[in-house]
């Protein structure tokens, strides 16, 4: 599913114009990005949680050469689905 598909669904379900639907989707995504960038957790009830986790520097190995290397510290985005979403996907 693409962002355009989501805009189309919002347009169909709400009766907003395509421009209004696009602006609504863009606004929601921008708010989510801002919250995550600032290190906050985003919880969407009945859907799941988006959390930024910090990964420390660690040793790794280049799969091509087998040479050891250092993997730099970074932040990663994780998603944990809610139990409701898990049940829905599994048809319960």
PyMOL commands that set and color helices and strands:
alter all, ss='L'
color gray80, all
select helices_A, chain A and resi 3-14+18-37+83-89
alter helices_A, ss='H'
color red, helices_A
select strands_A, chain A and resi 42-44+48-55+58-61+68-71+74-81
alter strands_A, ss='S'
color yellow, strands_A
deselect
rebuild
show_as cartoon
